[in-house]
Amino acid sequence: MTHRTDITIAPFNGIWPRIDATAFIAPGCRIIGDVEIGPEASIWYNCVIRGDANRIRIGARSNVQDGSVIHCDSPTVGKPEGYPTIIGEDVLIGHMAMIHGCIIEDRGFVGFGGIVMNGCVIEQEGMLAAGALLSPNKRIARRQLWIGRPAAHARDLNDAAIAAQQAGVAAYVVNGKAHAATFRALESREAALTHGPAEG
């Protein structure tokens, strides 16, 4: 059976990840170092979140979907604060995305396989399309959709598009709770099978 014990949560330079008790962390994830994950966030199967070179923050109800990688970058002479990765609240990050040294503000969106590089900012309700590459130091303004490799502004988003994205976020909160409950049930079942019924 695959259990939540397949998760790696480990310190780096003495700093442990800090994960809210209501967040869902799926089996196969590797979460290292200076990482904070907020309430009802969900980190899905086989993601890597590596806070060794700088800090990583993931806000409440945000989801990072299966196989995604989140990293950061160290301070340099020209950039003494380095490139932390700051992900706000209610952010949706699609499967197999690569997020590196950037800021994604509240209700931002990165589509399947999207790449966001050092110094980039996706403002509130901004969207990077599936498969797009946001090259270093680019900025997606609020409610803009960018597409392509390298990505460029394609159009502005209407209320319906924003509502659909937020419906996806809400669905992932519910689904994360359901997956967490499934693994708790598996762990309880295995404990009962291993130890047998308590003696009366």
Sequence and secondary structure as in RCSB ss.txt:
>XXXX:A:sequence
MTHRTDITIAPFNGIWPRIDATAFIAPGCRIIGDVEIGPEASIWYNCVIRGDANRIRIGARSNVQDGSVIHCDSP
TVGKPEGYPTIIGEDVLIGHMAMIHGCIIEDRGFVGFGGIVMNGCVIEQEGMLAAGALLSPNKRIARRQLWIGRP
AAHARDLNDAAIAAQQAGVAAYVVNGKAHAATFRALESREAALTHGPAEG
>XXXX:A:secstr
   GGG EEE BTTB  EE TT EE TT EEEEEEEE TT EE TT EEEEEEEEEEE TT EE TT EEE B  
 SS TT B EEE SS EE TT EEES EE TT EE TT EE TT EE TT EE TT EE TT EE TTEEEETTT
TEEEEE  HHHHHHHHHHHHHHHHHHHHHHHHHHHHHHHHHHHHH S   
